[in-house]
Amino acid sequence: MSVTNHDVQAQAADITAALRGLQPDKKHRTNQLFSLLYPVIKEMLEQNITQKAILEKLAEMGLKLHPTRFKELMASEAKACAVDASAEEGAA
């Protein structure tokens, strides 16, 4: 039995669909989501909304974080924003 070009293309299409169906791991998705939410979280903290209230709301919306992890992500995002800001200043 010979493999035709059509069979190979069909197999490639199946594999492509399967690969595109893959999702990043939970930690990566959490990091991405937190990164997108960081500006709002920072704004709420500046408005004296408690970390506890923010964590409760995030958990309610499906993003459960331990307070230690929350602080790590906040520090990481603050550092990333500082690097971005200094890169922009250097480009100006």
Secondary structure, DSSP 8 states (H G I E B T S, - for coil): ----HHHHHHHHHHHHHHHHT----HHHHHHHHHHHHHHHHHHHHHTT--HHHHHHHHHHTT----HHHHHHHHHHHHHHHHHHHHHHHHH-
